Each structure stands twice: as structure tokens, then as C-alpha cells.
């Protein structure tokens, strides 16, 4: 029995699990974080059950709409956070950054030849649905998508709500039944899996892992990529570590005055929008830490990791 609710699981093809595969593959696309992530949790479940290593593929294309230095840097900073975190676990983290358009073509299909199965992120926006649909037809193993978007599972309803009022009524009635279906804070904590020492040779030869220099998101490194260089990077850094700092600040300093957010001169917003957008933080984490604060404790993921 899976700890991930069935309402969040979706099989994308009818291919079998390859019991002779070398590893379970988690294809991290939308939920780019190691915490409060149902998709990662599901991949860990598969790896634990099969006794196989877990590989986490996080790739960055260069041809997504509006690709530019600012967006790229934000995502790469998150990949740096993930590389640091997963290095202390038994999972194998594989970051891949395209240096030319289409450089990643064929990567997933090649990895799937060595995988037991693939778990990926089930996100309804951007190019993700079409990307998953295309992948499901190319890989020879089971491809499973997992919803870790928000507090309410996407597929609890197939109804189209014509007004915000009708959606609120539905949410008020339905959400309480799902509030306690929370992902594990750190799915890899205390988990011992067989170690994967290196990439399959056919993969490493054509799609080498991103170097530390590429992940550093410096202007020099970004300047070598075929993206828009007119939108400069900012001081606001991406990644779960900075998301945690912003959340902690919001809960301690801004939330008490949040009802005054209609006043333009009051700084009460959370500033978490970009972190939610790029999957560096989860709505479940926000609720969990809000609950923790209400009960007299404080500190975010970073503080908990150090404790």
C-alpha cells in the first residue's frame, strides 16, 4: 500500500516495470525540491520496495518560452541547492543543462532503457502535459505521474467552475478531507538504498552531467547558453533554501499584518510566488510551518536540517 494518496497517482502508459533495470528514475520537472514532494516520495517507495538505487534527473532546457538569464539563473540556483542536499543521501542526483537547443533530445529514452520504471511530476500547466504525453509513448517502461501541486488533488473533480464563488463553495466542502494527506517532509531521511556509482556509459557519453561551473549561474556561464541575455539576473536567488528563508520571514514578521495587504505602503506579502511557480516550495510546507508556529515552535527546513 502506497503512502501517496491514489488520487494523486496517474499511470501514463501500459508498459511493464522492468525488474531487471538498474535503478528507479525520478524525472523531476515541476516540483524541483527535495521536501514535501509526493512525486519524490513515490519514487522512494518504488526504490525501497524493489531494492534498487534511485536516480533523480533534473534537466533544464534552453528552448522553453521566454528562456532568459533571469529565469535560467533562478532555476540553476535551485539545482545547486538540490545537488548539495542529495549528495548527503543515498540517491543519485543527475543535473543536466542543455548547452545547445535540442541537446537533451533522446536523453529520457536512453535512460529508460536502464530504468525499472519512471516517476515524474504531474503538472497541468506550461508545456508539461504535452511533454509527459510524448514521453509516455517513447519509453519502454512504466511511466507514472504524481500530483504534488497543492493541498487539493487536481483530479478530485473534473468539473469546470464558471465562477470563483462556485469554486470556493466546492473547496470549502472538499478540502477538509484532504488536509491531512500530507507528503513526508523529507522522503529520503533515514532511507538506505543501494548506491548508483555512475551514469550508464551511453548516457554519460552523449549527455554529461552539468558541471559545478554550469550550475553556478554566473553571467559568464549563462552567456554561453542560447537564451535571451537581455533580461539580467537579479539579487533574488532561487532554490529551496531561499524559499525557506522567505517563508520564515513571512510567518514571523508579515503574517500578523496580512489583513492590511490592501495598503500599498505595507510590506506584508510573502514574496513566495516565484518559489511556488518553479516548485522550490510546496503549499504543504507552508501549511505545516504555519501549524508549527501556531503551536509555539519556529524555524524552517534549513534550520531543521541543521538540528
N, C-alpha and C positions, 0 to 999 in steps of 0.2 A: 504494500500500500504506500502510495506516494504521500509525502507531507505537503506537496504542492497541490492546491485545490484543482479538481478536474475541470472546473470552469475556466481555468487559465491555461489549459493544455490543448494543443491542436496538432494533429498529425497532418503533414503536408503531402505525403506520398504513401504508397503501399509497399515500399521497399522493405526488406527484412533487416534486422540487426545482424551485423557481421560479427559473430562470436570469435572469429579468428583475427579481428582487427587489432591494431597495435595500441589504440587509445580511443577514448571518448572525446569528441571535439565539441567545444562550446564556441560557436561563432558569434562573438559579441559585436553587435551592430548599433543598437539603440540604447541599451542600458549599460553604459560604459562606466561601470562601477563594481567594486568587489563586495559591497554591503547592501543588505536589504534588496536582494535581486533574486526573484523567483526563478529566472532562467538559469543563472549560475547554480542556484540550489538544486534545480532539476538535473543539471549536468553532473553535479557532485553525487547525487543519488545514483545515477546510472553508473558512474565510475566506481563508486563504492560497491554496488551490487555485483558488478562484473569483475571487480578486482583489477581494473585496467587503469593506466595513467590517464590524467586529464590534461588535454591541451586547450588553451584559450587563445583563439585567434581574434585579434583586434586589428582591423585594417582601416586605412584611410585612403580613399580615392582622391584624385585630383580633378575629376570632371563633374562633381556634383554641382547643382545650380548655385551660382554666386560664390564659388570657391575663391577665397582670397586669404591674404596673410593673417588678417584678424581672426577669422573663423578657424583657419588651419592651426594657428598658434594655440588657440583655446583648446582645441581637440588634442593636439600633441601634448600639451601640459597635463591633460588628463591621462594620456597614455603613459607619461612619465610616472605619475602617481601610481598607476596600476602596475607598471613594471617593478617599481620599488616594493609595493605590497606583495605581489605574487611571488617575488623572489624569496620571500620568507615562508612560503607554503610548499606543499608537495605538487602543486600544479605547475605545468609548463606554459609560460606566457610567451606568445609569439606575436610581436607587433610587426605589422607590415605597412610601409608607406610607399605609395606609388611615386616614382620619380619621373615617369612619362605617362601620358594618357593611355589607359588600357593595359598598363604594365601588370595589373593584378588579374587580368583575364585568364581563366583556367586554373587559378590557384585553388579555389574551393574544390573543384572537380578532382584535382590531383590529390589533395589532402584526403578526400573522401575515399580514395582507393585504399588508404591505410587505416581508416577510422571504423570503429564499431557502429557508431551512429552519430548524428549531428543534432545538437540542440542549438536553437537560435532565438532571437528576440522577436516577439510578435507585436509590432508597432503599426498603427493604422495610417500613419502619415508619411509625407515626403515620398521617396521612391521605394520605401521598404516593402510594401505589399508586392509590387511587381518583381522586385529583386528576389524575394522569397519564392514566389511562384516559379520564376525562371530556374532558380536553383533546385527546386523540388523535382524538376524534370531531367536534371543533368546528373544528379548524384546517385550512386548505386546502392546507397544505404538509407535507412530510415532517417527522415528529417522531421524534427519536432519543433514547433514554435511555442514559446511560453510568454504569456502576458504578464509583464511586471510594470505596467504603465501607471496605475494609480490604485486608489482604495477600492474602487468598484471594478470588477472584472468586465472587460469590454463586451463579452458575449452573454452577459446576464439578460440582455434584451436585444431584439432585432428591430425594435420599434424606432421610427423616426419621430422625434419630438418637434412639433411645429412652433412651440413657444418655450421660453425659458421657464415660465411658470409650470407648464406640464412636466418638464424635466425635473424641476425641483420637487414636485409632488411625488414623482416616481422615486427620486433619490432618497427623500425622507422616509419612504416606506421600505425601500430595498436595501439601502446602505447598511443599516444596523446589523443585518445578518452576515455581513462580510467584514466588519471592522476588526474582528479578532482573527481573521485569516491573514496573519502577517508572515512575511518571509523571515527567515533566520537572519539575524543581524550580520553574522559572518559565517557563510556556509562552509568555509574551509577550516575554520578554527577547530583544532583538535583532530582533524581528519588526516589520516596517514594513507597515502596512495602510492603505488609503485611510481618511481621517478622515470620520467622520459628524459633521456640524456641529450637528444639532439633531434633535429628535424629529419624526416625522410630525405635521402640524398637527392631524389628527383625534385623535391620541393626546394631544398636549400640551393640547388644549382641555378634554378630559374627565378626564385622569389626569396632572396636572402632577407633575414630579419632586419628590421630598421636598426641602425647604429645609435649609440647614445647621442652622437652629433645631430642626427636627423630628428631625434626626439626632443632635443634641446630647444627647438623652435626659435633659434636666433634669426636675426634678419638675414645673415649670410646663408644659413641653411635654407630658409624659406625662399630666398632669392633664386635658388637653383631649381625650384619647382615650377611647373607650367600652370600657375594660378595667377589671379589678379593681384598685382603688387601695389595698386593704388589705394587700397584700404589697409591702413597701417595697423600694426598690433597696438594694444593698449596696456595700461598697467594692471588691468583686471585679469587675473590669471585663472585658467580653467583647472578642473580636477576636483576629486572628492575632498581633498584636504582643505582647499579654499572654500568649497561649498560648506564644509563643516564649520569653518570659522564664521562665515556669513550667517549660518543658521543659529549658531550660539549667540552672536551679537543681536540678531533679531529677537530671540526669545528673552534675552536678558534686558535689552535696552529699548527695543522698539515696540514689542507686542503690547506692553501696558498702555501705550498711547495709540494703538492701531485704529481705534474708532475715530480718531482725528485725522485720518489719512486724506480727507477731502480738503484739508487746509494745505495749500501749495507750499507753504514755508516750513511744514513739519516733515522731518525725515523719519518716516515710520515704516516705509516699505521694506520688504525682506531682501530685495536685490537678488533673489534666488532664481529668477526667470531663466537666465542663460544656463544655469546648472541643471535645472529641471529639463530644459529643452535638449541638452546634449546628454542627458542621462547620468550626470555626475552625482545626482542626489535623488532620493526616492521620496514620494509623498508619505510612504510608510515610515521612513526615518523621521520626517518632520513631526508626524503624529506621535511616534514613540518618544521622541525627546521632549515634546510638549507635555506628554503624560508624565515623564520622569521629572520635569521641572515642577509640575503641579504637585508632585509628591515629595518635594524638598531636596531633590538632587539636581546637579547640573553637570555640564561638560558634554562634549560631542564625541564623535567616533575617534578623532585623533587622540583626545585625552584618554578615552577608554583603552585605546591600543597601547598607550604608554604605561597604563596602570598595571 
